[in-house]
């Protein structure tokens, strides 16, 4: 239970960072360079390292999201489908070849 709670908390943090990034991207696309105040322009020029650092962190978090994605449900679904396909094939073959001999 502790492991799943930790995974959920980690995923929540990753989603929060992603939402922050989305907010920044939306803010960038909605503001035009001519309408932005000079103070905001100065702030942007002083923070290129921070943005580069955040973008590299976001790339890592995207990889982390893929690594932490719950694959057990996908694997169990695949196993279930294979079992059902095997049973259906076995029943079909039994009905085709075994049942006629049992009815004679």
C-alpha positions in Angstrom: 0.0 0.0 0.0 2.9 2.4 0.8 4.4 1.8 -2.6 1.2 2.7 -4.5 0.7 5.8 -2.3 4.2 6.9 -3.1 3.6 6.3 -6.8 0.4 8.3 -6.7 2.1 11.2 -4.9 4.9 11.2 -7.4 2.4 11.2 -10.3 0.5 14.1 -8.7 3.8 16.1 -8.5 4.6 15.3 -12.1 1.1 16.4 -13.2 1.5 19.6 -11.2 4.8 20.4 -12.9 3.2 19.6 -16.3 0.3 21.9 -15.5 2.7 24.7 -14.5 4.5 24.2 -17.8 1.2 24.3 -19.7 0.3 27.5 -17.9 3.6 29.1 -18.9 3.2 28.0 -22.6 -0.4 29.4 -22.7 0.8 32.7 -21.2 3.6 32.8 -23.7 1.3 32.2 -26.7 -1.4 34.7 -25.5 0.9 37.7 -24.9 2.4 39.5 -27.8 5.8 41.1 -27.5 4.5 44.6 -28.2 1.8 44.5 -25.5 4.0 43.0 -22.7 5.3 45.5 -20.1 8.9 46.4 -20.1 9.3 44.9 -16.7 8.1 41.5 -17.9 10.6 41.7 -20.8 13.4 42.3 -18.5 12.3 39.5 -16.3 12.3 37.2 -19.3 15.8 38.1 -20.3 17.1 37.5 -16.8 15.7 34.0 -16.6 16.8 32.0 -19.7 18.9 29.6 -17.5 15.9 29.0 -15.3 13.7 28.2 -18.3 16.4 25.9 -19.8 16.6 24.1 -16.5 12.9 23.8 -16.2 12.6 22.4 -19.7 15.3 19.8 -19.0 13.4 18.9 -15.8 10.2 18.6 -17.8 12.0 16.2 -20.3 13.1 14.1 -17.4 9.6 14.1 -15.9 8.1 13.0 -19.2 10.5 10.0 -19.1 9.6 9.4 -15.5 5.9 9.4 -16.4 6.5 6.8 -19.0 8.5 4.7 -16.6 6.0 5.0 -13.8 2.9 4.4 -15.9 0.9 1.5 -14.4 1.6 -1.3 -16.8 0.3 -4.1 -14.6 -3.3 -3.4 -15.7 -2.2 -3.5 -19.4 -0.3 -6.7 -18.8 -3.1 -8.4 -17.0 -5.5 -7.3 -19.8 -3.2 -8.9 -22.4 -2.9 -12.1 -20.4 -6.7 -12.2 -20.0 -7.2 -11.8 -23.7 -4.7 -14.5 -24.5 -6.4 -16.9 -22.0 -9.8 -16.2 -23.5 -8.5 -16.7 -27.0 -6.9 -20.0 -26.0 -10.1 -21.2 -24.4 -12.2 -20.2 -27.3 -9.9 -21.9 -29.7 -9.9 -25.1 -27.6 -13.7 -25.1 -27.4 -14.0 -24.6 -31.1 -11.7 -27.4 -31.9 -13.4 -29.7 -29.4 -16.8 -28.9 -30.9 -15.4 -29.5 -34.4 -13.5 -32.7 -33.8 -14.3 -34.1 -30.4 -18.0 -33.7 -30.0 -19.0 -35.6 -33.1 -17.2 -38.7 -31.9 -18.8 -38.4 -28.5 -22.3 -38.2 -29.9 -21.9 -41.4 -32.1 
